[in-house]
Amino acid sequence: MKLYGYFRSGTSHRTRIAMNLKQLDYESISVNLAQDEQLESAFKSINPQGLVPVLQASALEASKSETQDLVMFQSPAILEWLEEAYPQHPLLPQELTGRVKVRALSAMIGCDIHPINNRRILQYLRNELNVDESQVMAWCQRWISDGFTALESLLAQDKERGNFCYGNQPTLADCYLIPQVYSARRFKVDLTPYPNIVAIDKHCHTLPAFIEAAPENQADAPSS
């Protein structure tokens, strides 16, 4: 498998976590968003949307008993495919109510927090609307804080929750959360009001799957 991504991309980060948790081998191919490589024809021939991540894989099509080469984009679809194609080390609970809770927590981050603060939006604020950096930072802090406030409340209400977003094993919700905490720190969000989120982040970073997926540990990350 080949994973096209960028070290600081939240969507790439969540996909790396999921693949690591499932103990899958893959080749990482860097697409430098800072240099707009995602907009070049070479990459857009792979994903016309010009976004990372993209996962290239081969899979057995059971109905045809043959192997198909797949090119997958949009991280929610990739993560769901990984869960179905590689059910070992599951990232969704067995029980129906647990699955809907995990998917809802994931969507809170993946639909309502992350997209508002991704690079395309921030570049539009800077380049098209002439918003200065302090206002861009305030924008990011506002939407991350709003989302984290709701998420923190839900986590606090779950009295059966262990060290993760749901239960005692990492799920898709943790794959979504940890990259967003990284972004929150990058945008200087005060995390003091979110002790459960901070505790989950701290615990996840004791696990190799999360450590190895961290932006600073990627080959395309700038050397310190």
C-alpha positions as a Python dict, from the first residue, in 0.01 Angstrom:
ca = {
    (1, 'M'): (0, 0, 0),
    (2, 'K'): (108, 356, -70),
    (3, 'L'): (-14, 648, 139),
    (4, 'Y'): (20, 994, -14),
    (5, 'G'): (16, 1256, 259),
    (6, 'Y'): (190, 1541, 436),
    (7, 'F'): (347, 1532, 779),
    (8, 'R'): (129, 1811, 923),
    (9, 'S'): (-194, 1724, 744),
    (10, 'G'): (-455, 1627, 1004),
    (11, 'T'): (-631, 1394, 762),
    (12, 'S'): (-303, 1221, 676),
    (13, 'H'): (-220, 1201, 1046),
    (14, 'R'): (-548, 1027, 1134),
    (15, 'T'): (-499, 780, 850),
    (16, 'R'): (-146, 697, 965),
    (17, 'I'): (-276, 631, 1316),
    (18, 'A'): (-545, 395, 1191),
    (19, 'M'): (-305, 202, 968),
    (20, 'N'): (-56, 174, 1252),
    (21, 'L'): (-322, 51, 1494),
    (22, 'K'): (-414, -215, 1239),
    (23, 'Q'): (-45, -303, 1208),
    (24, 'L'): (-40, -255, 832),
    (25, 'D'): (273, -199, 627),
    (26, 'Y'): (265, 93, 385),
    (27, 'E'): (493, 325, 196),
    (28, 'S'): (460, 694, 279),
    (29, 'I'): (484, 931, -16),
    (30, 'S'): (512, 1299, 71),
    (31, 'V'): (301, 1560, -105),
    (32, 'N'): (435, 1897, 9),
    (33, 'L'): (132, 2114, 78),
    (34, 'A'): (352, 2410, 169),
    (35, 'Q'): (482, 2408, -190),
    (36, 'D'): (137, 2333, -339),
    (37, 'E'): (247, 1999, -482),
    (38, 'Q'): (-112, 1879, -433),
    (39, 'L'): (-219, 2120, -708),
    (40, 'E'): (31, 1997, -966),
    (41, 'S'): (-91, 1783, -1255),
    (42, 'A'): (110, 1480, -1143),
    (43, 'F'): (-83, 1455, -817),
    (44, 'K'): (-417, 1571, -956),
    (45, 'S'): (-399, 1283, -1203),
    (46, 'I'): (-420, 1062, -893),
    (47, 'N'): (-677, 1271, -704),
    (48, 'P'): (-851, 1541, -913),
    (49, 'Q'): (-962, 1710, -592),
    (50, 'G'): (-600, 1787, -511),
    (51, 'L'): (-620, 1682, -148),
    (52, 'V'): (-439, 1436, 77),
    (53, 'P'): (-447, 1163, 187),
    (54, 'V'): (-470, 920, -99),
    (55, 'L'): (-432, 547, -40),
    (56, 'Q'): (-335, 312, -321),
    (57, 'A'): (-394, -54, -247),
    (58, 'S'): (-480, -386, -404),
    (59, 'A'): (-780, -577, -277),
    (60, 'L'): (-951, -904, -357),
    (61, 'E'): (-1294, -852, -509),
    (62, 'A'): (-1474, -1154, -365),
    (63, 'S'): (-1763, -1151, -612),
    (64, 'K'): (-1520, -1169, -906),
    (65, 'S'): (-1241, -1364, -734),
    (66, 'E'): (-984, -1122, -868),
    (67, 'T'): (-756, -853, -733),
    (68, 'Q'): (-837, -490, -803),
    (69, 'D'): (-610, -188, -775),
    (70, 'L'): (-780, 80, -570),
    (71, 'V'): (-714, 452, -541),
    (72, 'M'): (-896, 590, -239),
    (73, 'F'): (-934, 947, -118),
    (74, 'Q'): (-1127, 1126, 158),
    (75, 'S'): (-1002, 1000, 494),
    (76, 'P'): (-1346, 897, 634),
    (77, 'A'): (-1393, 663, 337),
    (78, 'I'): (-1037, 533, 369),
    (79, 'L'): (-1082, 462, 741),
    (80, 'E'): (-1411, 281, 685),
    (81, 'W'): (-1248, 75, 407),
    (82, 'L'): (-960, -16, 635),
    (83, 'E'): (-1207, -127, 901),
    (84, 'E'): (-1391, -352, 656),
    (85, 'A'): (-1090, -482, 464),
    (86, 'Y'): (-880, -546, 777),
    (87, 'P'): (-1123, -631, 1059),
    (88, 'Q'): (-843, -749, 1286),
    (89, 'H'): (-758, -489, 1550),
    (90, 'P'): (-1103, -327, 1508),
    (91, 'L'): (-1144, 49, 1544),
    (92, 'L'): (-1520, 33, 1589),
    (93, 'P'): (-1695, -131, 1886),
    (94, 'Q'): (-1885, -454, 1832),
    (95, 'E'): (-2211, -319, 1975),
    (96, 'L'): (-2434, -102, 1757),
    (97, 'T'): (-2473, 178, 2013),
    (98, 'G'): (-2098, 195, 2055),
    (99, 'R'): (-2041, 223, 1682),
    (100, 'V'): (-2283, 511, 1644),
    (101, 'K'): (-2120, 694, 1938),
    (102, 'V'): (-1772, 653, 1792),
    (103, 'R'): (-1887, 765, 1449),
    (104, 'A'): (-2059, 1069, 1602),
    (105, 'L'): (-1748, 1172, 1797),
    (106, 'S'): (-1540, 1126, 1483),
    (107, 'A'): (-1780, 1337, 1277),
    (108, 'M'): (-1774, 1618, 1533),
    (109, 'I'): (-1404, 1654, 1464),
    (110, 'G'): (-1388, 1549, 1101),
    (111, 'C'): (-1689, 1753, 984),
    (112, 'D'): (-1730, 2043, 1227),
    (113, 'I'): (-1382, 2132, 1357),
    (114, 'H'): (-1106, 2027, 1121),
    (115, 'P'): (-1243, 2147, 783),
    (116, 'I'): (-1297, 2504, 905),
    (117, 'N'): (-931, 2530, 1003),
    (118, 'N'): (-757, 2346, 722),
    (119, 'R'): (-500, 2503, 494),
    (120, 'R'): (-736, 2585, 206),
    (121, 'I'): (-962, 2790, 434),
    (122, 'L'): (-676, 2969, 606),
    (123, 'Q'): (-508, 3052, 274),
    (124, 'Y'): (-835, 3200, 150),
    (125, 'L'): (-860, 3414, 463),
    (126, 'R'): (-502, 3533, 418),
    (127, 'N'): (-480, 3576, 43),
    (128, 'E'): (-832, 3661, -71),
    (129, 'L'): (-982, 3839, 230),
    (130, 'N'): (-655, 3994, 352),
    (131, 'V'): (-708, 3875, 708),
    (132, 'D'): (-400, 3929, 924),
    (133, 'E'): (-231, 3647, 1117),
    (134, 'S'): (-375, 3746, 1454),
    (135, 'Q'): (-725, 3721, 1309),
    (136, 'V'): (-646, 3390, 1141),
    (137, 'M'): (-526, 3259, 1476),
    (138, 'A'): (-843, 3387, 1645),
    (139, 'W'): (-1052, 3213, 1379),
    (140, 'C'): (-881, 2880, 1446),
    (141, 'Q'): (-904, 2918, 1822),
    (142, 'R'): (-1274, 3001, 1804),
    (143, 'W'): (-1383, 2695, 1610),
    (144, 'I'): (-1152, 2448, 1781),
    (145, 'S'): (-1261, 2575, 2123),
    (146, 'D'): (-1630, 2556, 2033),
    (147, 'G'): (-1590, 2198, 1914),
    (148, 'F'): (-1373, 2091, 2206),
    (149, 'T'): (-1620, 2236, 2455),
    (150, 'A'): (-1897, 2011, 2323),
    (151, 'L'): (-1665, 1711, 2292),
    (152, 'E'): (-1532, 1756, 2645),
    (153, 'S'): (-1889, 1759, 2779),
    (154, 'L'): (-1971, 1432, 2602),
    (155, 'L'): (-1653, 1266, 2726),
    (156, 'A'): (-1725, 1376, 3083),
    (157, 'Q'): (-2077, 1232, 3066),
    (158, 'D'): (-1954, 886, 2968),
    (159, 'K'): (-1888, 723, 3305),
    (160, 'E'): (-1793, 390, 3148),
    (161, 'R'): (-1518, 542, 2933),
    (162, 'G'): (-1162, 428, 2994),
    (163, 'N'): (-847, 600, 2870),
    (164, 'F'): (-983, 666, 2523),
    (165, 'C'): (-1273, 849, 2361),
    (166, 'Y'): (-1485, 536, 2398),
    (167, 'G'): (-1427, 227, 2611),
    (168, 'N'): (-1086, 83, 2685),
    (169, 'Q'): (-945, 44, 2335),
    (170, 'P'): (-852, 303, 2072),
    (171, 'T'): (-1122, 365, 1814),
    (172, 'L'): (-1172, 580, 1508),
    (173, 'A'): (-1265, 865, 1743),
    (174, 'D'): (-910, 868, 1883),
    (175, 'C'): (-769, 863, 1530),
    (176, 'Y'): (-961, 1184, 1469),
    (177, 'L'): (-899, 1348, 1806),
    (178, 'I'): (-520, 1326, 1840),
    (179, 'P'): (-439, 1518, 1518),
    (180, 'Q'): (-688, 1785, 1623),
    (181, 'V'): (-517, 1825, 1960),
    (182, 'Y'): (-190, 1866, 1770),
    (183, 'S'): (-353, 2142, 1564),
    (184, 'A'): (-500, 2302, 1874),
    (185, 'R'): (-154, 2334, 2025),
    (186, 'R'): (-18, 2466, 1698),
    (187, 'F'): (-285, 2737, 1698),
    (188, 'K'): (-221, 2811, 2067),
    (189, 'V'): (-563, 2702, 2195),
    (190, 'D'): (-584, 2702, 2575),
    (191, 'L'): (-647, 2335, 2658),
    (192, 'T'): (-697, 2392, 3030),
    (193, 'P'): (-1080, 2367, 3004),
    (194, 'Y'): (-1053, 2023, 2841),
    (195, 'P'): (-896, 1783, 3095),
    (196, 'N'): (-1051, 1470, 2943),
    (197, 'I'): (-926, 1555, 2596),
    (198, 'V'): (-577, 1628, 2731),
    (199, 'A'): (-576, 1301, 2928),
    (200, 'I'): (-675, 1098, 2621),
    (201, 'D'): (-404, 1268, 2416),
    (202, 'K'): (-145, 1197, 2685),
    (203, 'H'): (-241, 830, 2710),
    (204, 'C'): (-248, 779, 2333),
    (205, 'H'): (104, 913, 2308),
    (206, 'T'): (225, 623, 2523),
    (207, 'L'): (128, 385, 2238),
    (208, 'P'): (366, 314, 1948),
    (209, 'A'): (92, 349, 1684),
    (210, 'F'): (32, 709, 1784),
    (211, 'I'): (396, 795, 1846),
    (212, 'E'): (504, 666, 1504),
    (213, 'A'): (220, 854, 1332),
    (214, 'A'): (304, 1189, 1494),
    (215, 'P'): (390, 1471, 1250),
    (216, 'E'): (735, 1529, 1398),
    (217, 'N'): (826, 1164, 1336),
    (218, 'Q'): (757, 1170, 961),
    (219, 'A'): (1034, 1166, 703),
    (220, 'D'): (908, 1489, 545),
    (221, 'A'): (897, 1681, 873),
    (222, 'P'): (1155, 1962, 894),
    (223, 'S'): (1456, 1872, 1105),
    (224, 'S'): (1474, 2064, 1431),
}
